[in-house]
Amino acid sequence: MNRYLKNKNAITGRVNEELVRMDIDRGKYFSLNNVATRIWEILDVPLGMEEIGLQLMQAIRNIDYPLISGCTLIISVTMLMANFLIDVIYGLIDPRVRSAQVEEG
């Protein structure tokens, strides 16, 4: 099962009701809105896709729109990355796909 972790080289704190994230390596800081703050709080503990799904179901029951949109975003990006990697690996493994790519190019 995949685990998603936060960057350990970043400092996070609250300033005037906003969550501010400071990236030490890059020397930049980011202010997080309500949705990003909620996602950040959820990802404080490493979660797998099952736990993210449970958070999504709880948010739907509680009509928590920021959490619903955040979980949907995480799941969508994960699926896009998985599909992209599968397409790349499939192109490397299957000779028919490679020959079709050469014919197009």
Buried (B, 14 or more C-beta within 10 A) or exposed (E): EEEEEEEEEBEBEEEEEEBBBBEEEEEEEEEBEBBBBBBBBBBEEEBEBEBBEEBBEEBEEEEBEBBBBBBEEBBEEBEEEEEEEEEEEEBEEEEEEEEEEEEEE
